[in-house]
Amino acid sequence: MSTDDTTPDGLIPAAVLASDTPVAVYGYARAKAGGEGRMLGEIQAIIDLTRKEDGCEQYVVHTTPDQPGAFAFYERWSSGAHLLAHVSQPFMQTYFAAIAGLVEGELEAHWLHPLS
């Protein structure tokens, strides 16, 4: 976890958090063998909560039947401040702690800046 214990180390660059324009990310995570069902449950538990947050423009998680335990995320936030508020939510702290031992390797995140 990062020094402020809000997100895994290095997941969100400082420039993204400082953005006063919309920010988006697509990410990927794979569950360790045997942890697929638990990870799915942890992800499903945060979807509706996240979508109700101020500044959440889009939050979608995908999976595929031919790769059980593989999850692709797409998020769009109105600003970096909204994203920071999101990852600081108590339910997100619980989520990050719960998946820490379930994820194979590192969470993968690719930060995007809208062209318009």
PEPE-V302185 format. One line per field, one symbol per residue. ss: DSSP state (H for helix, E for strand, C for the rest). A space follows every 10 residues. Layout:
ss=???
This chain:
ss=CCCCCCCCCC CCCHHHHCCC CCEEEEEEEE ECCCCHHHHH HHHHHHHHHH HCCCCEEEEE EEECCCCCCE EEEEEEECCH HHHHHHHHCH HHHHHHHHHC CCECCCCEEE EECCCC
